[in-house]
Amino acid sequence: MPRWPHLQGTGGRKRKPGRKAGKELERCQRQADEVTEIMLNNFDKVLERDGKLAELEQRSDQLLDMSSAFSKTTKTLAQKKRWENARCRIYVGLAAGVALLILLIVLLVILLPQSSKGGSAPQVQDAGPASGPGE
């Protein structure tokens, strides 16, 4: 490394700051300002995205809670409907059984008096000794 780097490339003579160096310094300053502005804009965008992500996370948590509540409600409702359906089937079965029992009683009431009347009418009167075949 050279001993005096500020003299390097000048042939041993010290460079005097001139217009060219001032313009170059202004150009570098403008570039640095542009880079600083871009970095600040990027930082603002990152903060904005962070806020949006936090809001999305909050919404997703709310949706998760709502879906859990909905799932519990549907399970409770499904169980309630199953019990209602079972009770309805029991009631229909009982009604059908009672209807069959009533129908059986009605048929027995109608048919039994006829068979008891019919059973006494064809009684054979005893006319004497029984005669068998071939007599």
Salt bridges, closest charged atoms under 4 A:
GLU24 OE2 - ARG27 NH2 3.48
GLU48 OE2 - LYS52 NZ 3.60
GLU55 OE2 - ARG59 NH2 2.86
GLU84 OE1 - LYS81 NZ 3.41
